[in-house]
Amino acid sequence: MNDADVSKQIQQMVRFIRQEAEEKANEISVSAEEEFNIEKLQLVEAEKKKVRQEYERKAKQVEVRKKIEYSMQLNASRIKFLQAQDEVVTSMKESTSKELLRISKDNKAYKNLLKALIVQSLLRLGEKSVLLRCRETDRKIVESILDDTKREYAQKAKVEAPKVTIDGVYLPPPQSGNVDSHEPFCSGGVVLASADGKIVCENTLDARLDVVFRQKLPEIRKRLLG
């Protein structure tokens, strides 16, 4: 084999090696690009997942805040509504309390009312000896009806008339014109107690008003406010 043949053969081998190297390089390049794309896709998906999770977390936080805010507003509205209810009921009770003063100004009607209240108290106590307390302004009226009251009680209870002693300590006077005054007052009526003071029957107009309001409060709220 001459030099020309050797040279030609070497050149063929070089071309073959170069072609294989290029093909291998291409394979490596394609493989690297595929791996890069796969890794890039994985990274993108991982970041998307993080973004979705973060969005969901913040969305839940917003939802929780909205629920808390709604609950707070609802509670505040309920409190305002209850306060408004109380104001209406209190105003109604105060108006009714003022109306009680008119009762004691009608001498005939008030005398009959006092008589009925004393008889009712005696029936509740069922004692042979009682102590009666009234307003100082009502003492004369009470004294004028006391005998008739004891007889009426004796007839209803079918017992002997009890001994009734008018207490020298009086119930508070009527409410003054000053509505902001915190002084105790009594719109009328009586308080009776057993001789030993262990049993007390409070039958003042104000006490009866309190009882009626406590008993009728649900109905009053329903009628006034629905």
C-alpha positions in Angstrom: 0.0 0.0 0.0 1.5 3.3 -1.1 1.4 6.5 0.8 -1.6 7.8 -1.1 -3.7 4.8 -0.1 -2.6 5.1 3.5 -3.5 8.8 3.5 -6.9 8.1 1.9 -7.6 5.4 4.4 -6.6 7.7 7.3 -8.9 10.5 6.0 -11.8 8.0 5.8 -11.2 6.9 9.4 -11.0 10.6 10.5 -14.3 11.3 8.7 -15.9 8.3 10.3 -14.6 9.2 13.8 -15.7 12.8 13.3 -19.2 11.7 12.1 -19.6 9.4 15.2 -18.4 12.2 17.4 -20.9 14.6 15.9 -23.7 12.1 16.2 -22.7 11.4 19.8 -22.6 15.1 20.5 -26.0 15.6 18.9 -27.4 12.7 21.1 -25.9 14.3 24.2 -27.2 17.7 23.2 -30.8 16.3 22.6 -30.6 14.3 25.8 -29.4 17.3 27.8 -32.2 19.5 26.3 -34.8 16.9 27.1 -33.5 16.6 30.7 -33.5 20.4 30.9 -37.1 20.7 29.6 -38.2 18.0 32.0 -36.5 19.7 35.0 -37.8 23.1 33.9 -41.3 21.7 33.7 -40.9 20.1 37.1 -39.7 23.4 38.5 -42.5 25.3 36.9 -45.1 22.8 38.2 -43.6 23.0 41.6 -43.7 26.8 41.6 -47.3 26.7 40.3 -48.2 24.3 43.1 -46.6 26.7 45.6 -48.5 29.6 44.1 -51.8 27.7 44.2 -51.1 26.6 47.8 -50.3 30.2 48.8 -53.4 31.4 47.0 -55.6 28.8 48.8 -54.0 29.8 52.1 -54.6 33.4 51.6 -58.1 32.8 50.3 -58.9 30.8 53.5 -57.5 33.6 55.6 -59.7 36.1 53.8 -62.7 33.8 54.3 -62.0 33.4 58.0 -61.6 37.1 58.4 -64.9 37.7 56.5 -66.7 35.2 58.8 -65.1 36.8 61.9 -66.1 40.3 60.7 -69.6 39.1 59.9 -70.0 37.5 63.3 -68.7 40.6 65.0 -71.1 42.8 63.1 -74.0 40.4 63.7 -73.2 40.4 67.5 -73.0 44.2 67.5 -76.3 44.4 65.7 -77.9 42.0 68.2 -76.5 44.0 71.1 -77.9 47.2 69.6 -81.3 45.5 69.1 -81.4 44.2 72.6 -80.4 47.7 73.9 -83.2 49.2 71.9 -85.6 46.6 73.3 -84.6 47.4 76.8 -84.9 51.2 76.2 -88.4 50.8 74.8 -89.5 48.5 77.7 -87.8 50.8 80.3 -89.5 53.8 78.8 -92.8 52.0 78.8 -92.4 51.0 82.4 -91.4 54.6 83.4 -94.5 55.9 81.7 -96.7 53.4 83.4 -95.1 54.2 86.8 -96.0 57.9 86.3 -99.6 56.8 85.5 -99.7 55.2 88.9 -99.5 58.6 90.6 -102.9 59.5 89.1 -104.5 56.6 90.9 -103.6 57.9 94.3 -105.0 61.4 93.4 -108.5 59.9 92.9 -109.5 59.7 96.5 -112.5 57.4 96.1 -110.9 55.0 93.7 -107.7 55.0 95.7 -109.5 54.3 99.0 -111.2 51.2 97.4 -107.9 50.1 96.0 -106.1 50.4 99.4 -108.9 48.4 101.0 -108.6 45.6 98.4 -104.8 45.6 98.7 -105.0 45.3 102.5 -107.6 42.5 102.4 -105.4 40.6 99.9 -102.3 41.0 102.0 -104.2 39.8 105.1 -105.4 36.7 103.2 -101.8 36.0 102.1 -100.4 36.3 105.6 -103.2 34.6 107.5 -101.8 36.0 110.8 -103.7 37.1 113.9 -101.6 40.1 114.4 -99.9 42.1 111.7 -98.0 45.3 111.2 -99.1 47.7 108.4 -96.8 50.2 106.8 -98.1 52.9 104.4 -97.1 56.3 103.1 -97.5 59.1 105.6 -99.9 60.8 103.2 -102.1 57.7 103.2 -102.3 57.2 106.9 -105.6 58.9 107.4 -107.2 57.0 104.5 -105.9 53.7 105.9 -107.2 54.5 109.4 -110.6 55.4 107.9 -111.0 52.0 106.2 -109.2 49.7 108.6 -112.2 48.5 110.5 -114.1 47.7 107.3 -111.1 46.0 105.9 -110.6 43.7 108.9 -114.3 42.8 108.9 -114.1 41.9 105.1 -111.1 39.8 105.7 -112.7 38.0 108.7 -115.8 37.2 106.5 -113.7 35.9 103.6 -111.3 33.9 105.7 -114.0 32.9 108.2 -111.7 33.8 111.2 -111.7 36.5 113.8 -110.6 39.9 112.7 -106.9 40.3 113.2 -105.1 43.0 115.1 -103.6 45.5 112.7 -101.0 48.0 113.9 -100.1 50.9 111.7 -96.3 51.3 111.7 -94.8 54.6 112.7 -92.2 54.2 110.0 -93.6 55.2 106.6 -93.1 54.1 103.1 -91.3 56.7 100.9 -93.3 59.6 99.5 -94.6 59.7 95.9 -92.0 60.3 93.1 -91.0 63.9 92.7 -91.1 65.9 89.5 -87.4 65.4 89.1 -87.2 62.3 86.9 -83.5 62.0 87.4 -83.8 61.8 91.1 -82.5 58.5 92.6 -84.4 59.0 95.9 -86.6 56.1 96.9 -90.3 56.6 96.2 -93.6 54.9 96.5 -96.6 55.4 94.2 -99.0 54.0 96.8 -100.2 50.8 98.3 -99.2 49.0 101.5 -96.7 46.6 103.1 -97.9 44.1 105.7 -95.8 41.9 107.9 -96.4 39.3 110.6 -95.8 40.5 114.2 -92.4 38.9 114.3 -91.4 40.4 110.9 -90.5 37.0 109.4 -93.3 37.1 106.8 -93.7 40.2 104.6 -96.2 40.9 102.0 -95.2 43.9 99.8 -98.4 45.1 98.1 -97.3 48.5 96.9 -98.3 49.7 93.4 -94.7 49.8 92.4 -94.1 46.2 93.5 -97.2 45.0 91.7 -96.0 46.9 88.6 -92.6 45.1 88.8 -94.4 41.7 89.1 -96.6 42.4 86.1 -93.7 43.5 84.0 -91.7 40.4 84.9 -94.6 38.1 84.1 -95.6 39.9 80.9 -92.2 40.9 79.6 -92.1 38.2 76.8 -95.5 39.3 75.7 -94.6 43.0 75.9 -91.5 42.4 73.8 -93.4 40.4 71.3 -96.2 43.0 71.0 -93.9 46.0 70.9 -91.0 44.6 68.7 -92.2 41.4 67.1 
